[in-house]
Amino acid sequence: MYTNKQIWSVSYPILLSLLAQNVINVTDTAFLGHVSEVALGASAMGGLFYICIFTIAFGFSTGSQIVIARRNGEGRHSDVGPVMIQGIMFLFVMALLLFGFTKLFGGNIMRLLVSSESIYEGTMEFLDWRIYGFFFSFINVMFRALYIGITRTKVLTINAIVMAFTNIVLDYALIFGKFGLPEMGIKGAAIASVLAEASSILFFVIYTYATVDLKKYGMNRLRTFDPALLMRILSISCFTMLQYFLSMATWFVFFVAVERLGQRELAIANIVRSIYIVLLIPVNALATTTNSLVSNAIGAGGIQHVIPLINKIARFSFFIMLGLVALSALFPQFLLSIYTSETALITESVPSVYVICCAMLIASVANVVFNGISGTGNTQAALLLETITIIIYGSYIVFIGMWLKAPIEICFTIEIVYYSLLLTTSYIYLKKAKWQNKKI
């Protein structure tokens, strides 16, 4: 059974890495919030489109991470490297295909979804450059899967700091035209994000070569394409790929609904979503830790420790979130002032912040319990639970946002519904289903 100290030793580097990585989102939103509401809204739509596609790669890496963690727990260290190398090959091809798809059809898709011409033009200006990030971010997630799977997570913090620093400097320079560079606005934000992801890959390659025992982990030689191994990885990953895509696609539906309410509502949604993502960082760090430690524990023959481990991490997550929510609810204007100096926009955003605070308390437990299911290797079951929840989520937001055209803070109540359903279904699954003997 893992102690609180061991859980924290794995979690806090992931937390710091997520914090630094999300500086990209916060920085883009904060800087563009001082450009215009159109730029803010367009970056939201373009950014969500990018993330929807990126989550396909992230889902694959999560499945790979589960396999890597299981092999690490079993002591089969030489089998770790081949999983990562096959993953990199697969995801590079995926990046190439999805880049081409977005180039060919991205404009047509956005034309169907975005009603405002100015938002559409800004979104396409952002996406035309942002999608080059596929080639870097898709590979990046496999390095992340490796280090989380073998529980060497401290490197993620250093890597994310490099990426965040690069993004902040380039955002400032390219959005506003500083340091002798041209003023590019929303295009500058996209280019800065791509270059930040490229810096992350460069760091990972150098660090891995310099510090990792490549022979121990079977990474000391290039390998040919291994269809059998890839299919074993995909037998776990295909469900997480679809799960993450569907999860993020519902966010995209949310923003499509909000965009029809008006530019002001879209700006509020982007700002509040940025705060929401920051609040989720410790939860996501602990959820990722749950995924890895559960898989490691099962690999080491400790099935009986799985439920107590999930419960322990869930309590830890809840009390951390309770403190963050209390601060956010007490000082919402301060948080919002980071993104905009417009008093009316800040005032109109406060109710949505309160709604998100309520949702985060439920999310702090729901995400940990749900990731515990994925950690057991039962990714098909996790996909089923997510799908049930998402169908209800999508129906709710279409009804509230598109049909009733409710205020933005009412639209955000969908997050309370989502996490309540996810927690309930995940808890029932762990209590009632036969998940103990999944082989991967």
C-alpha positions in Angstrom: 0.0 0.0 0.0 1.3 3.4 -0.9 1.8 6.0 1.8 0.7 9.6 1.6 4.3 10.6 1.2 4.8 8.2 -1.8 1.5 9.4 -3.4 2.6 13.0 -3.0 6.1 12.3 -4.3 4.6 11.1 -7.6 1.8 13.7 -7.7 3.5 17.0 -7.0 5.9 16.9 -10.0 2.9 16.1 -12.2 1.0 18.9 -10.5 3.8 21.4 -11.1 4.2 20.2 -14.7 0.4 20.7 -15.4 0.6 24.1 -13.7 3.4 25.1 -16.0 1.8 23.6 -19.1 -1.4 25.4 -18.4 0.5 28.7 -18.3 0.1 28.4 -22.1 -3.7 28.5 -21.8 -3.7 31.2 -19.2 -1.1 33.3 -21.0 -2.9 33.1 -24.3 -6.2 33.9 -22.7 -4.8 36.7 -20.5 -2.9 38.4 -23.3 -5.6 38.1 -25.9 -8.2 39.3 -23.4 -6.3 42.7 -23.6 -6.5 42.6 -27.4 -10.2 42.3 -28.1 -13.3 40.1 -27.3 -13.2 38.8 -30.9 -9.5 37.6 -30.4 -10.5 36.0 -27.1 -13.5 34.2 -28.5 -11.7 33.1 -31.7 -8.8 31.7 -29.6 -11.3 29.8 -27.6 -12.9 28.2 -30.6 -9.6 27.5 -32.4 -7.9 26.3 -29.2 -10.8 23.9 -28.5 -10.7 22.5 -32.0 -7.0 21.9 -31.6 -7.4 20.2 -28.2 -10.2 18.0 -29.5 -7.8 16.5 -32.1 -4.9 16.5 -29.6 -6.9 14.4 -27.1 -6.8 11.6 -29.6 -3.0 11.5 -29.1 -3.3 12.1 -25.4 -5.8 9.1 -25.1 -3.3 6.9 -26.9 -0.5 8.0 -24.6 -2.7 7.3 -21.5 -3.3 3.8 -22.7 0.5 3.4 -23.3 1.2 4.8 -19.9 -1.0 2.1 -18.3 1.0 -0.6 -20.2 4.3 1.0 -19.3 3.3 1.2 -15.6 2.2 -2.5 -15.6 5.5 -3.6 -17.1 7.4 -1.4 -14.7 5.4 -2.9 -11.7 6.1 -6.4 -13.1 9.8 -5.7 -13.2 9.9 -6.1 -17.0 11.8 -2.9 -17.6 13.2 -3.9 -21.0 9.7 -4.0 -22.4 9.0 -0.4 -21.5 11.1 1.2 -24.3 9.5 -0.7 -27.2 6.0 0.5 -26.0 7.2 4.1 -26.2 9.0 3.7 -29.5 6.0 2.1 -31.2 3.9 4.8 -29.8 6.1 7.6 -31.2 5.9 6.0 -34.7 2.2 5.6 -34.5 1.5 9.1 -33.3 3.8 10.8 -35.8 1.8 9.2 -38.6 -1.4 10.3 -36.8 -0.1 13.8 -36.6 0.6 13.9 -40.4 -2.9 12.5 -41.2 -4.7 14.9 -38.8 -2.7 17.9 -40.0 -3.7 17.1 -43.6 -7.4 16.6 -42.5 -7.5 19.9 -40.7 -5.9 21.8 -43.6 -8.4 20.3 -46.0 -11.6 20.4 -43.9 -11.0 22.5 -40.8 -12.4 25.7 -42.5 -15.6 23.9 -43.6 -16.1 22.5 -40.2 -15.7 25.8 -38.4 -17.9 27.5 -41.0 -20.8 25.2 -40.0 -20.2 25.7 -36.3 -19.4 29.4 -35.9 -22.2 31.9 -36.7 -20.1 35.2 -36.3 -18.0 36.1 -39.4 -15.4 38.0 -37.3 -15.1 35.0 -34.9 -14.8 32.6 -37.8 -12.0 34.7 -39.5 -10.1 35.0 -36.2 -10.5 31.2 -35.5 -9.1 30.3 -38.9 -6.2 32.7 -38.5 -5.3 31.0 -35.2 -5.8 27.4 -36.5 -3.7 28.0 -39.7 -0.6 28.2 -37.5 -1.7 26.3 -34.4 -2.0 22.9 -36.1 1.7 22.7 -36.8 1.9 21.9 -33.1 0.5 18.4 -33.8 4.0 17.3 -34.8 5.4 18.3 -31.5 2.6 17.7 -29.0 1.8 14.2 -30.3 5.4 13.1 -29.6 5.5 15.1 -26.3 2.8 12.9 -24.7 4.8 9.7 -25.2 7.6 11.1 -23.2 5.1 12.1 -20.5 3.7 8.5 -20.6 7.2 7.1 -20.1 8.1 9.1 -17.1 4.7 8.8 -15.4 4.7 5.1 -16.1 8.1 4.5 -14.5 7.2 7.0 -11.7 10.1 9.4 -12.5 7.8 12.4 -12.6 10.1 15.2 -11.5 11.4 15.7 -15.0 7.9 16.8 -16.1 8.1 19.8 -13.9 11.4 21.0 -15.4 10.1 20.3 -18.9 6.9 22.2 -18.3 8.8 25.2 -16.9 10.9 25.3 -20.1 7.7 25.2 -22.2 5.9 27.8 -20.1 8.8 30.2 -20.1 9.2 29.9 -23.9 5.5 30.5 -24.4 5.2 33.5 -22.1 8.2 35.3 -23.7 7.0 34.5 -27.3 3.4 35.4 -26.5 4.4 38.8 -25.2 6.8 39.4 -28.2 4.6 38.1 -31.0 1.1 39.2 -29.8 2.1 42.8 -29.0 5.1 43.2 -31.3 7.9 43.5 -28.8 11.7 42.9 -29.0 11.7 44.1 -32.6 9.2 41.4 -33.8 6.1 42.2 -35.7 2.7 42.6 -33.9 0.8 39.5 -34.9 -2.1 39.4 -32.4 -4.0 36.0 -32.5 -1.6 34.6 -35.1 1.3 35.4 -32.7 -0.4 33.4 -29.9 -0.6 30.3 -32.2 3.0 30.5 -33.3 4.2 31.0 -29.7 2.3 27.9 -28.6 3.8 25.8 -31.4 7.4 26.9 -30.6 6.8 26.3 -26.9 5.8 22.7 -27.7 8.9 22.3 -29.9 11.1 23.4 -27.0 9.5 20.8 -24.9 10.4 18.0 -27.3 14.0 19.3 -27.5 14.3 19.2 -23.8 12.9 15.7 -23.4 15.2 14.3 -26.1 18.3 15.8 -24.4 17.2 14.8 -20.9 16.4 11.3 -21.8 19.6 10.7 -23.6 21.6 12.2 -20.8 20.0 10.6 -17.7 18.0 7.5 -18.6 19.5 4.0 -18.6 18.5 3.3 -22.2 19.7 -0.3 -22.2 17.7 -1.1 -19.0 14.4 0.2 -20.6 15.1 -1.3 -24.0 15.6 2.1 -25.6 19.2 1.7 -26.7 18.4 0.8 -30.3 15.9 1.8 -33.0 13.2 -0.8 -33.7 11.3 -1.6 -36.7 7.5 -1.3 -36.8 5.9 -4.0 -34.7 2.3 -4.4 -35.6 1.6 -7.1 -32.9 2.9 -4.8 -30.1 1.0 -1.8 -31.5 -2.2 -3.8 -31.5 -1.6 -4.8 -27.8 -1.2 -1.1 -27.0 -4.2 -0.1 -29.0 -6.3 -2.8 -27.3 -6.0 -0.6 -24.2 -5.5 2.8 -25.9 -8.3 2.8 -28.4 -10.9 3.2 -25.7 -9.0 6.1 -23.9 -8.5 7.8 -27.3 -12.2 7.8 -28.0 -13.0 8.6 -24.4 -10.8 11.7 -24.3 -12.0 12.8 -27.7 -15.7 12.6 -26.7 -15.0 14.3 -23.4 -13.3 17.3 -25.1 -15.8 17.3 -28.0 -18.6 18.1 -25.5 -16.6 21.1 -24.4 -16.6 22.2 -28.0 -20.3 21.7 -28.2 -20.6 23.9 -25.1 -18.7 26.7 -26.8 -20.6 26.3 -30.0 -23.8 26.8 -28.0 -22.3 29.8 -26.1 -21.0 31.4 -29.3 -24.6 31.7 -30.4 -25.4 33.7 -27.3 -23.0 36.4 -28.3 -19.4 37.6 -28.3 -19.6 38.8 -24.7 -20.9 35.4 -23.5 -18.1 33.6 -25.5 -15.5 35.9 -23.9 -16.9 35.1 -20.4 -16.9 31.4 -21.2 -13.3 31.4 -22.3 -12.1 33.3 -19.2 -14.1 31.1 -16.8 -12.9 28.0 -18.6 -9.3 29.1 -18.1 -9.9 29.5 -14.4 -11.7 26.1 -14.4 -8.7 24.4 -16.0 -6.3 25.9 -13.5 -8.5 24.7 -10.6 -8.5 21.2 -12.1 -4.7 21.0 -12.1 -4.2 19.3 -8.7 -7.2 17.0 -9.4 -5.7 16.0 -12.7 -2.3 15.4 -11.2 -3.8 13.2 -8.5 -6.0 11.4 -11.1 -2.9 10.7 -13.2 -1.1 9.4 -10.2 -4.1 7.2 -9.4 -3.9 5.7 -12.9 -0.2 4.9 -12.7 -0.1 3.7 -9.1 -3.1 1.4 -9.5 -1.5 -0.1 -12.6 1.8 -0.5 -10.8 0.1 -2.0 -7.7 -1.8 -4.6 -9.9 1.4 -5.4 -11.7 3.2 -6.1 -8.4 0.3 -8.4 -7.3 -1.4 -5.9 -4.9 -5.0 -6.0 -6.2 -6.3 -5.8 -2.6 -4.7 -2.4 -2.2 -6.5 -0.8 -5.2 -9.8 0.4 -3.5 -8.0 1.7 -0.4 -5.5 3.5 -2.6 -8.2 5.2 -4.7 -10.1 6.2 -1.5 -7.0 7.7 0.0 -6.1 9.7 -3.1 -9.7 10.9 -3.4 -9.8 12.3 0.1 -6.4 14.0 -0.5 -7.8 15.5 -3.7 -11.0 16.8 -2.0 -9.3 18.6 0.8 -6.9 20.3 -1.6 -9.8 21.5 -3.8 -11.8 22.7 -0.8 -9.0 25.2 0.0 -8.7 26.3 -3.6 -12.5 26.7 -4.0 -12.7 28.8 -0.8 -10.0 31.2 -2.1 -11.7 31.4 -5.5 -15.1 32.1 -4.1 -13.8 34.8 -1.7 -11.7 36.6 -4.4 -13.3 36.0 -7.8 -12.7 39.6 -9.0 -9.0 39.2 -8.4 -8.9 36.0 -10.5 -10.9 37.6 -13.3 -8.8 40.8 -13.4 -5.8 38.6 -14.6 -7.7 38.1 -17.9 -9.4 41.5 -18.4 -9.4 45.0 -17.1 -13.0 45.6 -18.2 -15.2 46.1 -15.1 -18.4 45.0 -16.7 -16.9 41.8 -18.1 -15.5 41.0 -14.6 -18.9 41.6 -12.9 -20.8 39.4 -15.5 -18.3 36.6 -15.1 -18.5 36.3 -11.3 -21.7 34.1 -11.1 -20.1 31.6 -13.5 -17.0 31.4 -11.2 -19.3 30.4 -8.3 -20.9 27.7 -10.3 -17.5 26.3 -11.4 -16.4 26.3 -7.7 -19.3 24.0 -6.8 -18.5 21.7 -9.7 -14.8 21.4 -8.7 -15.6 19.9 -5.3 -17.4 17.0 -7.0 -14.7 16.8 -9.7 -12.0 16.4 -7.1 -13.4 13.0 -6.2 -15.0 12.0 -9.5 -11.8 12.3 -11.6 -9.7 10.2 -9.1 -12.3 7.4 -8.9 -12.8 7.4 -12.7 -9.0 7.2 -13.4 -8.7 4.4 -10.9 -10.9 2.4 -13.4 -8.6 3.2 -16.3 -5.6 2.2 -14.1 -7.0 -1.3 -13.8 -6.8 -1.7 -17.5 -10.5 -1.7 -18.0 -10.5 1.2 -20.5 -13.5 -0.2 -22.3 -15.6 0.1 -19.2 -14.2 3.6 -18.6 -15.3 4.6 -22.2 -18.8 3.2 -21.6 -19.2 5.2 -18.4 -17.9 8.4 -20.0 -20.2 7.9 -23.0 -23.3 7.6 -20.8 -22.3 10.7 -19.0 -21.5 12.6 -22.2 -24.8 11.8 -23.9 -26.6 13.4 -20.9 -24.1 16.3 -21.0 -24.6 17.0 -24.7 -28.4 16.8 -24.4 -28.4 19.2 -21.4 -26.2 21.8 -23.1 -28.2 21.7 -26.4 -31.4 22.2 -24.4 -30.1 24.9 -22.0 -27.8 26.7 -24.3 -29.2 26.4 -27.8 -32.9 26.0 -27.2 -33.6 28.0 -24.0 -30.6 30.3 -24.6 -30.1 30.5 -20.8 -27.5 32.9 -19.2 -23.9 31.7 -19.3 -23.8 30.9 -15.6 -26.8 28.5 -16.0 -25.0 26.9 -18.9 -22.0 26.2 -16.6 -24.2 24.1 -14.3 -23.7 21.3 -16.8 -20.3 20.7 -15.1 -22.1 19.9 -11.8 -24.3 17.4 -13.6 -21.4 15.9 -15.5 -19.1 15.2 -12.5 -22.1 14.0 -10.3 -22.9 11.4 -13.0 -19.3 10.4 -13.5 -18.7 9.9 -9.8 -21.9 7.9 -9.3 -21.3 5.6 -12.3 -17.6 5.1 -11.4 -18.3 4.3 -7.8 -21.0 1.7 -8.8 -18.6 0.1 -11.3 -15.8 -0.3 -8.7 -18.2 -1.8 -6.2 -20.2 -4.1 -8.4 -18.1 -5.0 -11.5 -15.5 -7.7 -12.0 -12.4 -5.6 -12.8 -9.7 -7.4 -10.8 -8.4 -9.9 -13.5 -7.9 -7.6 -16.5 -4.8 -8.7 -18.4 -2.8 -6.2 -20.5 
